[in-house]
Each structure stands twice: as structure tokens, then as C-alpha cells.
Amino acid sequence: MCGIVGYIGFRSASEILIRGLQRLEYRGYDSAGIAAFENGKPFLVKCAGKVSDLVDKLNNHICISNVGIGHTRWATHGIPSDINAHPHVSNDGKFIIIHNGII
């Protein structure tokens, strides 16, 4: 089970996504992450641990993007780790994805 949140609007996406992940943490507590495009480049912060660990890793950086996605993970396949945490960015940096399940 995982928690997935997205935002499109006029406010900073990172603040909205963090609040959404805090509300969804019961759906996934072993890793969390958020992603957006900031100035045309992927902005990605993710880590193993709780949403509070993600907030610490963000270190008060507020993404200027007003579009973003976030994820809390409850590992059913693969160990909880920074690499296995979502979102994932494609090698060319054009795509950011979150999924629930095994690909």
C-alpha cells in the first residue's frame, strides 16, 4: 500500500505535497519523496524513512514550481532505501513517475 498525491495550482507545490504526504503517511511509512520541474529541470527529493525525514532533507527549500507529485511507500517488494523511494526520474530527465506496485 502506498500514498500518492499530486498538485496543480497557483501555490508552491512542495508545501502542498508535504502536507498531503503527512496526511497519507499511514499508507506508507518507510520512504517518501516529492518531485516537480523547477526551471525546466527535475526537482527531486526522496529518502528512506518518514515524511519528517523528507522535510529535514528538503532543508527549507521551497520548490518554485506550482505542479508536482509526491509519494509515501510501504515496501511490498524491494527493501526500504533512498534508491527504491519514489518518485523516479527517467535517465534523460524528461519524465518523473510514481507507481503503486511492481513494474
NUVO-354650 format. One record per residue: x, y, z of N, C-alpha, C in turn; residue number from 0; residue in three letters. Coordinates in steps of 0.05 Angstrom, whole numbers, plus 5000, padded with zeros to 4 digits. Layout:
BEGIN
<atom><n_east>X</n_east><n_north>Y</n_north><n_up>Z</n_up><ca_east>X</ca_east><ca_north>Y</ca_north><ca_up>Z</ca_up><c_east>X</c_east><c_north>Y</c_north><c_up>Z</c_up><i>NUM</i><aa>ALA</aa></atom>
...
This chain:
BEGIN
<atom><n_east>5017</n_east><n_north>4977</n_north><n_up>5000</n_up><ca_east>5000</ca_east><ca_north>5000</ca_north><ca_up>5000</ca_up><c_east>5018</c_east><c_north>5024</c_north><c_up>5000</c_up><i>0</i><aa>MET</aa></atom>
<atom><n_east>5011</n_east><n_north>5045</n_north><n_up>4985</n_up><ca_east>5026</ca_east><ca_north>5070</ca_north><ca_up>4983</ca_up><c_east>5007</c_east><c_north>5093</c_north><c_up>4983</c_up><i>1</i><aa>CYS</aa></atom>
<atom><n_east>5017</n_east><n_north>5117</n_north><n_up>4986</n_up><ca_east>5001</ca_east><ca_north>5141</ca_north><ca_up>4985</ca_up><c_east>5012</c_east><c_north>5158</c_north><c_up>4962</c_up><i>2</i><aa>GLY</aa></atom>
<atom><n_east>4995</n_east><n_north>5168</n_north><n_up>4945</n_up><ca_east>5003</ca_east><ca_north>5184</ca_north><ca_up>4922</ca_up><c_east>4987</c_east><c_north>5210</c_north><c_up>4922</c_up><i>3</i><aa>ILE</aa></atom>
<atom><n_east>5001</n_east><n_north>5232</n_north><n_up>4919</n_up><ca_east>4988</ca_east><ca_north>5258</ca_north><ca_up>4919</ca_up><c_east>5000</c_east><c_north>5275</c_north><c_up>4896</c_up><i>4</i><aa>VAL</aa></atom>
<atom><n_east>4983</n_east><n_north>5292</n_north><n_up>4884</n_up><ca_east>4992</ca_east><ca_north>5310</ca_north><ca_up>4863</ca_up><c_east>4979</c_east><c_north>5337</c_north><c_up>4867</c_up><i>5</i><aa>GLY</aa></atom>
<atom><n_east>4992</n_east><n_north>5357</n_north><n_up>4855</n_up><ca_east>4982</ca_east><ca_north>5384</ca_north><ca_up>4858</ca_up><c_east>4988</c_east><c_north>5400</c_north><c_up>4832</c_up><i>6</i><aa>TYR</aa></atom>
<atom><n_east>4968</n_east><n_north>5415</n_north><n_up>4823</n_up><ca_east>4970</ca_east><ca_north>5435</ca_north><ca_up>4802</ca_up><c_east>4954</c_east><c_north>5459</c_north><c_up>4812</c_up><i>7</i><aa>ILE</aa></atom>
<atom><n_east>4967</n_east><n_north>5482</n_north><n_up>4813</n_up><ca_east>4953</ca_east><ca_north>5505</ca_north><ca_up>4823</ca_up><c_east>4971</c_east><c_north>5530</c_north><c_up>4822</c_up><i>8</i><aa>GLY</aa></atom>
<atom><n_east>4965</n_east><n_north>5549</n_north><n_up>4839</n_up><ca_east>4979</ca_east><ca_north>5574</ca_north><ca_up>4839</ca_up><c_east>4999</c_east><c_north>5577</c_north><c_up>4861</c_up><i>9</i><aa>PHE</aa></atom>
<atom><n_east>4999</n_east><n_north>5558</n_north><n_up>4880</n_up><ca_east>5017</ca_east><ca_north>5560</ca_north><ca_up>4903</ca_up><c_east>5042</c_east><c_north>5542</c_north><c_up>4898</c_up><i>10</i><aa>ARG</aa></atom>
<atom><n_east>5061</n_east><n_north>5544</n_north><n_up>4916</n_up><ca_east>5085</ca_east><ca_north>5527</ca_north><ca_up>4914</ca_up><c_east>5077</c_east><c_north>5498</c_north><c_up>4918</c_up><i>11</i><aa>SER</aa></atom>
<atom><n_east>5084</n_east><n_north>5481</n_north><n_up>4900</n_up><ca_east>5076</ca_east><ca_north>5453</ca_north><ca_up>4901</ca_up><c_east>5088</c_east><c_north>5438</c_north><c_up>4925</c_up><i>12</i><aa>ALA</aa></atom>
<atom><n_east>5113</n_east><n_north>5444</n_north><n_up>4932</n_up><ca_east>5126</ca_east><ca_north>5428</ca_north><ca_up>4953</ca_up><c_east>5112</c_east><c_north>5430</c_north><c_up>4979</c_up><i>13</i><aa>SER</aa></atom>
<atom><n_east>5102</n_east><n_north>5454</n_north><n_up>4987</n_up><ca_east>5087</ca_east><ca_north>5457</ca_north><ca_up>5012</ca_up><c_east>5062</c_east><c_north>5440</c_north><c_up>5012</c_up><i>14</i><aa>GLU</aa></atom>
<atom><n_east>5047</n_east><n_north>5441</n_north><n_up>4990</n_up><ca_east>5022</ca_east><ca_north>5426</ca_north><ca_up>4988</ca_up><c_east>5027</c_east><c_north>5396</c_north><c_up>4988</c_up><i>15</i><aa>ILE</aa></atom>
<atom><n_east>5048</n_east><n_north>5388</n_north><n_up>4974</n_up><ca_east>5054</ca_east><ca_north>5359</ca_north><ca_up>4972</ca_up><c_east>5063</c_east><c_north>5348</c_north><c_up>5000</c_up><i>16</i><aa>LEU</aa></atom>
<atom><n_east>5079</n_east><n_north>5363</n_north><n_up>5014</n_up><ca_east>5087</ca_east><ca_north>5354</ca_north><ca_up>5041</ca_up><c_east>5063</c_east><c_north>5351</c_north><c_up>5059</c_up><i>17</i><aa>ILE</aa></atom>
<atom><n_east>5045</n_east><n_north>5370</n_north><n_up>5059</n_up><ca_east>5020</ca_east><ca_north>5368</ca_north><ca_up>5075</ca_up><c_east>5004</c_east><c_north>5343</c_north><c_up>5067</c_up><i>18</i><aa>ARG</aa></atom>
<atom><n_east>5002</n_east><n_north>5339</n_north><n_up>5041</n_up><ca_east>4987</ca_east><ca_north>5315</ca_north><ca_up>5031</ca_up><c_east>5000</c_east><c_north>5289</c_north><c_up>5040</c_up><i>19</i><aa>GLY</aa></atom>
<atom><n_east>5027</n_east><n_north>5288</n_north><n_up>5039</n_up><ca_east>5041</ca_east><ca_north>5264</ca_north><ca_up>5047</ca_up><c_east>5038</c_east><c_north>5259</c_north><c_up>5077</c_up><i>20</i><aa>LEU</aa></atom>
<atom><n_east>5038</n_east><n_north>5281</n_north><n_up>5093</n_up><ca_east>5034</ca_east><ca_north>5278</ca_north><ca_up>5122</ca_up><c_east>5007</c_east><c_north>5265</c_north><c_up>5127</c_up><i>21</i><aa>GLN</aa></atom>
<atom><n_east>4987</n_east><n_north>5272</n_north><n_up>5112</n_up><ca_east>4960</ca_east><ca_north>5260</ca_north><ca_up>5116</ca_up><c_east>4959</c_east><c_north>5232</c_north><c_up>5106</c_up><i>22</i><aa>ARG</aa></atom>
<atom><n_east>4976</n_east><n_north>5224</n_north><n_up>5087</n_up><ca_east>4976</ca_east><ca_north>5197</ca_north><ca_up>5075</ca_up><c_east>4997</c_east><c_north>5179</c_north><c_up>5087</c_up><i>23</i><aa>LEU</aa></atom>
<atom><n_east>5012</n_east><n_north>5188</n_north><n_up>5107</n_up><ca_east>5034</ca_east><ca_north>5172</ca_north><ca_up>5117</ca_up><c_east>5025</c_east><c_north>5145</c_north><c_up>5128</c_up><i>24</i><aa>GLU</aa></atom>
<atom><n_east>5001</n_east><n_north>5143</n_north><n_up>5137</n_up><ca_east>4992</ca_east><ca_north>5117</ca_north><ca_up>5146</ca_up><c_east>4991</c_east><c_north>5096</c_north><c_up>5124</c_up><i>25</i><aa>TYR</aa></atom>
<atom><n_east>4991</n_east><n_north>5105</n_north><n_up>5099</n_up><ca_east>4990</ca_east><ca_north>5087</ca_north><ca_up>5075</ca_up><c_east>5018</c_east><c_north>5079</c_north><c_up>5067</c_up><i>26</i><aa>ARG</aa></atom>
<atom><n_east>5039</n_east><n_north>5091</n_north><n_up>5077</n_up><ca_east>5066</ca_east><ca_north>5084</ca_north><ca_up>5071</ca_up><c_east>5085</c_east><c_north>5099</c_north><c_up>5089</c_up><i>27</i><aa>GLY</aa></atom>
<atom><n_east>5101</n_east><n_north>5085</n_north><n_up>5104</n_up><ca_east>5116</ca_east><ca_north>5097</ca_north><ca_up>5125</ca_up><c_east>5146</c_east><c_north>5091</c_north><c_up>5122</c_up><i>28</i><aa>TYR</aa></atom>
<atom><n_east>5155</n_east><n_north>5077</n_north><n_up>5101</n_up><ca_east>5184</ca_east><ca_north>5070</ca_north><ca_up>5101</ca_up><c_east>5200</c_east><c_north>5088</c_north><c_up>5082</c_up><i>29</i><aa>ASP</aa></atom>
<atom><n_east>5187</n_east><n_north>5104</n_north><n_up>5065</n_up><ca_east>5201</ca_east><ca_north>5123</ca_north><ca_up>5049</ca_up><c_east>5182</c_east><c_north>5143</c_north><c_up>5038</c_up><i>30</i><aa>SER</aa></atom>
<atom><n_east>5192</n_east><n_north>5166</n_north><n_up>5030</n_up><ca_east>5175</ca_east><ca_north>5187</ca_north><ca_up>5019</ca_up><c_east>5191</c_east><c_north>5204</c_north><c_up>5000</c_up><i>31</i><aa>ALA</aa></atom>
<atom><n_east>5177</n_east><n_north>5218</n_north><n_up>4982</n_up><ca_east>5191</ca_east><ca_north>5236</ca_north><ca_up>4963</ca_up><c_east>5171</c_east><c_north>5254</c_north><c_up>4949</c_up><i>32</i><aa>GLY</aa></atom>
<atom><n_east>5182</n_east><n_north>5276</n_north><n_up>4938</n_up><ca_east>5167</ca_east><ca_north>5294</ca_north><ca_up>4921</ca_up><c_east>5183</c_east><c_north>5301</c_north><c_up>4897</c_up><i>33</i><aa>ILE</aa></atom>
<atom><n_east>5169</n_east><n_north>5309</n_north><n_up>4875</n_up><ca_east>5183</ca_east><ca_north>5316</ca_north><ca_up>4851</ca_up><c_east>5167</c_east><c_north>5337</c_north><c_up>4836</c_up><i>34</i><aa>ALA</aa></atom>
<atom><n_east>5181</n_east><n_north>5353</n_north><n_up>4821</n_up><ca_east>5168</ca_east><ca_north>5374</ca_north><ca_up>4804</ca_up><c_east>5189</c_east><c_north>5381</c_north><c_up>4783</c_up><i>35</i><aa>ALA</aa></atom>
<atom><n_east>5182</n_east><n_north>5400</n_north><n_up>4765</n_up><ca_east>5201</ca_east><ca_north>5411</ca_north><ca_up>4747</ca_up><c_east>5205</c_east><c_north>5440</c_north><c_up>4756</c_up><i>36</i><aa>PHE</aa></atom>
<atom><n_east>5230</n_east><n_north>5447</n_north><n_up>4761</n_up><ca_east>5237</ca_east><ca_north>5474</ca_north><ca_up>4770</ca_up><c_east>5256</c_east><c_north>5486</c_north><c_up>4749</c_up><i>37</i><aa>GLU</aa></atom>
<atom><n_east>5248</n_east><n_north>5507</n_north><n_up>4737</n_up><ca_east>5264</ca_east><ca_north>5520</ca_north><ca_up>4716</ca_up><c_east>5271</c_east><c_north>5500</c_north><c_up>4693</c_up><i>38</i><aa>ASN</aa></atom>
<atom><n_east>5252</n_east><n_north>5482</n_north><n_up>4687</n_up><ca_east>5255</ca_east><ca_north>5463</ca_north><ca_up>4665</ca_up><c_east>5272</c_east><c_north>5439</c_north><c_up>4672</c_up><i>39</i><aa>GLY</aa></atom>
<atom><n_east>5281</n_east><n_north>5436</n_north><n_up>4697</n_up><ca_east>5297</ca_east><ca_north>5413</ca_north><ca_up>4705</ca_up><c_east>5282</c_east><c_north>5399</c_north><c_up>4728</c_up><i>40</i><aa>LYS</aa></atom>
<atom><n_east>5286</n_east><n_north>5372</n_north><n_up>4729</n_up><ca_east>5273</ca_east><ca_north>5357</ca_north><ca_up>4750</ca_up><c_east>5283</c_east><c_north>5366</c_north><c_up>4778</c_up><i>41</i><aa>PRO</aa></atom>
<atom><n_east>5264</n_east><n_north>5370</n_north><n_up>4796</n_up><ca_east>5269</ca_east><ca_north>5375</ca_north><ca_up>4824</ca_up><c_east>5260</c_east><c_north>5351</c_north><c_up>4838</c_up><i>42</i><aa>PHE</aa></atom>
<atom><n_east>5277</n_east><n_north>5337</n_north><n_up>4852</n_up><ca_east>5270</ca_east><ca_north>5311</ca_north><ca_up>4864</ca_up><c_east>5284</c_east><c_north>5309</c_north><c_up>4891</c_up><i>43</i><aa>LEU</aa></atom>
<atom><n_east>5268</n_east><n_north>5304</n_north><n_up>4911</n_up><ca_east>5278</ca_east><ca_north>5299</ca_north><ca_up>4938</ca_up><c_east>5263</c_east><c_north>5274</c_north><c_up>4948</c_up><i>44</i><aa>VAL</aa></atom>
<atom><n_east>5278</n_east><n_north>5253</n_north><n_up>4956</n_up><ca_east>5266</ca_east><ca_north>5229</ca_north><ca_up>4966</ca_up><c_east>5285</c_east><c_north>5216</c_north><c_up>4986</c_up><i>45</i><aa>LYS</aa></atom>
<atom><n_east>5274</n_east><n_north>5200</n_north><n_up>5004</n_up><ca_east>5291</ca_east><ca_north>5186</ca_north><ca_up>5023</ca_up><c_east>5276</c_east><c_north>5164</c_north><c_up>5037</c_up><i>46</i><aa>CYS</aa></atom>
<atom><n_east>5292</n_east><n_north>5145</n_north><n_up>5047</n_up><ca_east>5281</ca_east><ca_north>5124</ca_north><ca_up>5064</ca_up><c_east>5274</c_east><c_north>5138</c_north><c_up>5090</c_up><i>47</i><aa>ALA</aa></atom>
<atom><n_east>5252</n_east><n_north>5128</n_north><n_up>5103</n_up><ca_east>5244</ca_east><ca_north>5140</ca_north><ca_up>5128</ca_up><c_east>5217</c_east><c_north>5153</c_north><c_up>5126</c_up><i>48</i><aa>GLY</aa></atom>
<atom><n_east>5210</n_east><n_north>5168</n_north><n_up>5146</n_up><ca_east>5184</ca_east><ca_north>5180</ca_north><ca_up>5148</ca_up><c_east>5183</c_east><c_north>5207</c_north><c_up>5133</c_up><i>49</i><aa>LYS</aa></atom>
<atom><n_east>5159</n_east><n_north>5218</n_north><n_up>5131</n_up><ca_east>5156</ca_east><ca_north>5244</ca_north><ca_up>5117</ca_up><c_east>5173</c_east><c_north>5265</c_north><c_up>5132</c_up><i>50</i><aa>VAL</aa></atom>
<atom><n_east>5175</n_east><n_north>5263</n_north><n_up>5158</n_up><ca_east>5191</ca_east><ca_north>5283</ca_north><ca_up>5173</ca_up><c_east>5220</c_east><c_north>5282</c_north><c_up>5165</c_up><i>51</i><aa>SER</aa></atom>
<atom><n_east>5230</n_east><n_north>5258</n_north><n_up>5157</n_up><ca_east>5258</ca_east><ca_north>5256</ca_north><ca_up>5146</ca_up><c_east>5260</c_east><c_north>5270</c_north><c_up>5120</c_up><i>52</i><aa>ASP</aa></atom>
<atom><n_east>5239</n_east><n_north>5268</n_north><n_up>5103</n_up><ca_east>5238</ca_east><ca_north>5283</ca_north><ca_up>5078</ca_up><c_east>5239</c_east><c_north>5313</c_north><c_up>5082</c_up><i>53</i><aa>LEU</aa></atom>
<atom><n_east>5223</n_east><n_north>5322</n_north><n_up>5101</n_up><ca_east>5223</ca_east><ca_north>5351</ca_north><ca_up>5108</ca_up><c_east>5251</c_east><c_north>5360</c_north><c_up>5116</c_up><i>54</i><aa>VAL</aa></atom>
<atom><n_east>5264</n_east><n_north>5344</n_north><n_up>5133</n_up><ca_east>5292</ca_east><ca_north>5350</ca_north><ca_up>5141</ca_up><c_east>5310</c_east><c_north>5352</c_north><c_up>5117</c_up><i>55</i><aa>ASP</aa></atom>
<atom><n_east>5307</n_east><n_north>5333</n_north><n_up>5098</n_up><ca_east>5324</ca_east><ca_north>5332</ca_north><ca_up>5075</ca_up><c_east>5319</c_east><c_north>5356</c_north><c_up>5056</c_up><i>56</i><aa>LYS</aa></atom>
<atom><n_east>5294</n_east><n_north>5365</n_north><n_up>5055</n_up><ca_east>5288</ca_east><ca_north>5389</ca_north><ca_up>5039</ca_up><c_east>5302</c_east><c_north>5414</c_north><c_up>5050</c_up><i>57</i><aa>LEU</aa></atom>
<atom><n_east>5307</n_east><n_north>5414</n_north><n_up>5076</n_up><ca_east>5322</ca_east><ca_north>5436</ca_north><ca_up>5088</ca_up><c_east>5311</c_east><c_north>5463</c_north><c_up>5081</c_up><i>58</i><aa>ASN</aa></atom>
<atom><n_east>5285</n_east><n_north>5466</n_north><n_up>5084</n_up><ca_east>5270</ca_east><ca_north>5491</ca_north><ca_up>5079</ca_up><c_east>5271</c_east><c_north>5500</c_north><c_up>5050</c_up><i>59</i><aa>ASN</aa></atom>
<atom><n_east>5280</n_east><n_north>5483</n_north><n_up>5031</n_up><ca_east>5279</ca_east><ca_north>5491</ca_north><ca_up>5003</ca_up><c_east>5250</c_east><c_north>5490</c_north><c_up>4994</c_up><i>60</i><aa>HIS</aa></atom>
<atom><n_east>5240</n_east><n_north>5511</n_north><n_up>4984</n_up><ca_east>5213</ca_east><ca_north>5512</ca_north><ca_up>4973</ca_up><c_east>5215</c_east><c_north>5513</c_north><c_up>4943</c_up><i>61</i><aa>ILE</aa></atom>
<atom><n_east>5205</n_east><n_north>5492</n_north><n_up>4930</n_up><ca_east>5206</ca_east><ca_north>5490</ca_north><ca_up>4901</ca_up><c_east>5188</c_east><c_north>5511</c_north><c_up>4890</c_up><i>62</i><aa>CYS</aa></atom>
<atom><n_east>5197</n_east><n_north>5525</n_north><n_up>4869</n_up><ca_east>5182</ca_east><ca_north>5547</ca_north><ca_up>4858</ca_up><c_east>5160</c_east><c_north>5537</c_north><c_up>4838</c_up><i>63</i><aa>ILE</aa></atom>
<atom><n_east>5161</n_east><n_north>5511</n_north><n_up>4832</n_up><ca_east>5141</ca_east><ca_north>5500</ca_north><ca_up>4814</ca_up><c_east>5114</c_east><c_north>5500</c_north><c_up>4827</c_up><i>64</i><aa>SER</aa></atom>
<atom><n_east>5093</n_east><n_north>5502</n_north><n_up>4810</n_up><ca_east>5066</ca_east><ca_north>5500</ca_north><ca_up>4820</ca_up><c_east>5052</c_east><c_north>5475</c_north><c_up>4811</c_up><i>65</i><aa>ASN</aa></atom>
<atom><n_east>5069</n_east><n_north>5455</n_north><n_up>4802</n_up><ca_east>5059</ca_east><ca_north>5429</ca_north><ca_up>4794</ca_up><c_east>5078</c_east><c_north>5408</c_north><c_up>4806</c_up><i>66</i><aa>VAL</aa></atom>
<atom><n_east>5068</n_east><n_north>5387</n_north><n_up>4818</n_up><ca_east>5085</ca_east><ca_north>5367</ca_north><ca_up>4829</ca_up><c_east>5070</c_east><c_north>5342</c_north><c_up>4838</c_up><i>67</i><aa>GLY</aa></atom>
<atom><n_east>5086</n_east><n_north>5321</n_north><n_up>4844</n_up><ca_east>5075</ca_east><ca_north>5296</ca_north><ca_up>4854</ca_up><c_east>5091</c_east><c_north>5287</c_north><c_up>4879</c_up><i>68</i><aa>ILE</aa></atom>
<atom><n_east>5078</n_east><n_north>5271</n_north><n_up>4895</n_up><ca_east>5091</ca_east><ca_north>5261</ca_north><ca_up>4920</ca_up><c_east>5082</c_east><c_north>5233</c_north><c_up>4925</c_up><i>69</i><aa>GLY</aa></atom>
<atom><n_east>5098</n_east><n_north>5218</n_north><n_up>4941</n_up><ca_east>5093</ca_east><ca_north>5190</ca_north><ca_up>4946</ca_up><c_east>5103</c_east><c_north>5182</c_north><c_up>4974</c_up><i>70</i><aa>HIS</aa></atom>
<atom><n_east>5087</n_east><n_north>5166</n_north><n_up>4988</n_up><ca_east>5097</ca_east><ca_north>5152</ca_north><ca_up>5011</ca_up><c_east>5096</c_east><c_north>5122</c_north><c_up>5005</c_up><i>71</i><aa>THR</aa></atom>
<atom><n_east>5116</n_east><n_north>5108</n_north><n_up>5013</n_up><ca_east>5118</ca_east><ca_north>5079</ca_north><ca_up>5005</ca_up><c_east>5117</c_east><c_north>5061</c_north><c_up>5029</c_up><i>72</i><aa>ARG</aa></atom>
<atom><n_east>5102</n_east><n_north>5040</n_north><n_up>5025</n_up><ca_east>5102</ca_east><ca_north>5017</ca_north><ca_up>5043</ca_up><c_east>5113</c_east><c_north>4994</c_north><c_up>5027</c_up><i>73</i><aa>TRP</aa></atom>
<atom><n_east>5138</n_east><n_north>4987</n_north><n_up>5031</n_up><ca_east>5151</ca_east><ca_north>4967</ca_north><ca_up>5014</ca_up><c_east>5138</c_east><c_north>4940</c_north><c_up>5015</c_up><i>74</i><aa>ALA</aa></atom>
<atom><n_east>5130</n_east><n_north>4931</n_north><n_up>4992</n_up><ca_east>5120</ca_east><ca_north>4904</ca_north><ca_up>4989</ca_up><c_east>5139</c_east><c_north>4888</c_north><c_up>4971</c_up><i>75</i><aa>THR</aa></atom>
<atom><n_east>5157</n_east><n_north>4902</n_north><n_up>4958</n_up><ca_east>5177</ca_east><ca_north>4890</ca_north><ca_up>4940</ca_up><c_east>5201</c_east><c_north>4908</c_north><c_up>4940</c_up><i>76</i><aa>HIS</aa></atom>
<atom><n_east>5224</n_east><n_north>4897</n_north><n_up>4947</n_up><ca_east>5248</ca_east><ca_north>4913</ca_north><ca_up>4949</ca_up><c_east>5250</c_east><c_north>4926</c_north><c_up>4977</c_up><i>77</i><aa>GLY</aa></atom>
<atom><n_east>5274</n_east><n_north>4929</n_north><n_up>4986</n_up><ca_east>5279</ca_east><ca_north>4940</ca_north><ca_up>5013</ca_up><c_east>5274</c_east><c_north>4970</c_north><c_up>5014</c_up><i>78</i><aa>ILE</aa></atom>
<atom><n_east>5266</n_east><n_north>4980</n_north><n_up>5037</n_up><ca_east>5264</ca_east><ca_north>5009</ca_north><ca_up>5040</ca_up><c_east>5292</c_east><c_north>5022</c_north><c_up>5037</c_up><i>79</i><aa>PRO</aa></atom>
<atom><n_east>5295</n_east><n_north>5040</n_north><n_up>5018</n_up><ca_east>5321</ca_east><ca_north>5053</ca_north><ca_up>5013</ca_up><c_east>5316</c_east><c_north>5079</c_north><c_up>4998</c_up><i>80</i><aa>SER</aa></atom>
<atom><n_east>5336</n_east><n_north>5095</n_north><n_up>4997</n_up><ca_east>5334</ca_east><ca_north>5120</ca_north><ca_up>4981</ca_up><c_east>5330</c_east><c_north>5114</c_north><c_up>4952</c_up><i>81</i><aa>ASP</aa></atom>
<atom><n_east>5343</n_east><n_north>5094</n_north><n_up>4941</n_up><ca_east>5340</ca_east><ca_north>5087</ca_north><ca_up>4913</ca_up><c_east>5312</c_east><c_north>5077</c_north><c_up>4906</c_up><i>82</i><aa>ILE</aa></atom>
<atom><n_east>5301</n_east><n_north>5060</n_north><n_up>4924</n_up><ca_east>5274</ca_east><ca_north>5049</ca_north><ca_up>4919</ca_up><c_east>5252</c_east><c_north>5069</c_north><c_up>4925</c_up><i>83</i><aa>ASN</aa></atom>
<atom><n_east>5258</n_east><n_north>5091</n_north><n_up>4939</n_up><ca_east>5237</ca_east><ca_north>5111</ca_north><ca_up>4945</ca_up><c_east>5228</c_east><c_north>5124</c_north><c_up>4918</c_up><i>84</i><aa>ALA</aa></atom>
<atom><n_east>5204</n_east><n_north>5132</n_north><n_up>4918</n_up><ca_east>5192</ca_east><ca_north>5146</ca_north><ca_up>4895</ca_up><c_east>5191</c_east><c_north>5176</c_north><c_up>4900</c_up><i>85</i><aa>HIS</aa></atom>
<atom><n_east>5189</n_east><n_north>5192</n_north><n_up>4881</n_up><ca_east>5186</ca_east><ca_north>5188</ca_north><ca_up>4852</ca_up><c_east>5213</c_east><c_north>5180</c_north><c_up>4839</c_up><i>86</i><aa>PRO</aa></atom>
<atom><n_east>5210</n_east><n_north>5171</n_north><n_up>4814</n_up><ca_east>5233</ca_east><ca_north>5163</ca_north><ca_up>4798</ca_up><c_east>5235</c_east><c_north>5182</c_north><c_up>4774</c_up><i>87</i><aa>HIS</aa></atom>
<atom><n_east>5259</n_east><n_north>5189</n_north><n_up>4765</n_up><ca_east>5263</ca_east><ca_north>5206</ca_north><ca_up>4742</ca_up><c_east>5277</c_east><c_north>5190</c_north><c_up>4721</c_up><i>88</i><aa>VAL</aa></atom>
<atom><n_east>5268</n_east><n_north>5194</n_north><n_up>4696</n_up><ca_east>5280</ca_east><ca_north>5180</ca_north><ca_up>4673</ca_up><c_east>5309</c_east><c_north>5189</c_north><c_up>4670</c_up><i>89</i><aa>SER</aa></atom>
<atom><n_east>5324</n_east><n_north>5173</n_north><n_up>4656</n_up><ca_east>5353</ca_east><ca_north>5179</ca_north><ca_up>4652</ca_up><c_east>5357</c_east><c_north>5206</c_north><c_up>4638</c_up><i>90</i><aa>ASN</aa></atom>
<atom><n_east>5339</n_east><n_north>5213</n_north><n_up>4620</n_up><ca_east>5342</ca_east><ca_north>5238</ca_north><ca_up>4605</ca_up><c_east>5329</c_east><c_north>5262</c_north><c_up>4620</c_up><i>91</i><aa>ASP</aa></atom>
<atom><n_east>5316</n_east><n_north>5256</n_north><n_up>4643</n_up><ca_east>5305</ca_east><ca_north>5278</ca_north><ca_up>4659</ca_up><c_east>5279</c_east><c_north>5289</c_north><c_up>4649</c_up><i>92</i><aa>GLY</aa></atom>
<atom><n_east>5267</n_east><n_north>5276</n_north><n_up>4629</n_up><ca_east>5242</ca_east><ca_north>5287</ca_north><ca_up>4617</ca_up><c_east>5217</c_east><c_north>5277</c_north><c_up>4631</c_up><i>93</i><aa>LYS</aa></atom>
<atom><n_east>5219</n_east><n_north>5254</n_north><n_up>4645</n_up><ca_east>5196</ca_east><ca_north>5242</ca_north><ca_up>4657</ca_up><c_east>5201</c_east><c_north>5237</c_north><c_up>4687</c_up><i>94</i><aa>PHE</aa></atom>
<atom><n_east>5180</n_east><n_north>5242</n_north><n_up>4702</n_up><ca_east>5180</ca_east><ca_north>5236</ca_north><ca_up>4731</ca_up><c_east>5156</c_east><c_north>5219</c_north><c_up>4736</c_up><i>95</i><aa>ILE</aa></atom>
<atom><n_east>5160</n_east><n_north>5195</n_north><n_up>4748</n_up><ca_east>5137</ca_east><ca_north>5177</ca_north><ca_up>4752</ca_up><c_east>5135</c_east><c_north>5168</c_north><c_up>4781</c_up><i>96</i><aa>ILE</aa></atom>
<atom><n_east>5112</n_east><n_north>5161</n_north><n_up>4788</n_up><ca_east>5105</ca_east><ca_north>5147</ca_north><ca_up>4813</ca_up><c_east>5087</c_east><c_north>5124</c_north><c_up>4805</c_up><i>97</i><aa>ILE</aa></atom>
<atom><n_east>5091</n_east><n_north>5101</n_north><n_up>4818</n_up><ca_east>5073</ca_east><ca_north>5079</ca_north><ca_up>4813</ca_up><c_east>5067</c_east><c_north>5064</c_north><c_up>4839</c_up><i>98</i><aa>HIS</aa></atom>
<atom><n_east>5047</n_east><n_north>5048</n_north><n_up>4839</n_up><ca_east>5039</ca_east><ca_north>5032</ca_north><ca_up>4862</ca_up><c_east>5039</c_east><c_north>5003</c_north><c_up>4853</c_up><i>99</i><aa>ASN</aa></atom>
<atom><n_east>5060</n_east><n_north>4989</n_north><n_up>4859</n_up><ca_east>5062</ca_east><ca_north>4961</ca_north><ca_up>4851</ca_up><c_east>5089</c_east><c_north>4955</c_north><c_up>4840</c_up><i>100</i><aa>GLY</aa></atom>
<atom><n_east>5091</n_east><n_north>4933</n_north><n_up>4826</n_up><ca_east>5116</ca_east><ca_north>4923</ca_north><ca_up>4815</ca_up><c_east>5115</c_east><c_north>4927</c_north><c_up>4784</c_up><i>101</i><aa>ILE</aa></atom>
<atom><n_east>5136</n_east><n_north>4939</n_north><n_up>4774</n_up><ca_east>5138</ca_east><ca_north>4942</ca_north><ca_up>4744</ca_up><c_east>5159</c_east><c_north>4923</c_north><c_up>4734</c_up><i>102</i><aa>ILE</aa></atom>
